[in-house]
Amino acid sequence: MVDHTLLKPEATPSDVAALCAEAHELGVLSVCISPSFLPLAAGALAPGLATCTVVGFPSGKHLPELKAAEAARAVGDGATEVDMVVDIGAIRAGRWRHTECEIAEVRAATSGVLLKVILETAVLSDDEIVRACVTCKELGADFVKTSTGFHPAGGASTRAVSLMRSTVGDTVGVKASGGIRTTEDALAMVAAGASRLGLSGTRAVLAGLPESMG
């Protein structure tokens, strides 16, 4: 269930190599890295591990066509999963046509690749979260995701995860990401409905699992 994540701006190639090695050791589902590191991961990642990257990250303030181009390049560079950030300001302003356009364009550029849409739920109202989730589902996104982990308003919350899950049902995944630092946090997100977790402190979280779950 875990996307083993390294998106810090100061990350180095050696940091990414270490992340890939640790991902194999820990038995996670994927690594989530910045687009510029995709060629490095292609040679460092053990078979069977998915390669996730981000688009329009972290602000979402990129034109839809640029997000689509970035996504297409990422797929060409080996990404098997893409996490895109929508323009949160457009949602808050009620510019739903813009939101639909950017999701549709990135979806078209990532045919055959798993697409997650990051909503930055900490700054959205419940009604905005619900409508955004419905939009993502209608446009063919595979997952809705809580947050980038970079916004000062905060990251994932069990309340947001529960709302997202109740909105999308069982056919779309829910990824909780941002501020999940303990085993208790992670288990709470899963109980609320998360089917994927974005973790940067994966080892510490997994170490706290009961033996029956580890």
Disulfide bonds with the S-S distance in Angstrom:
none
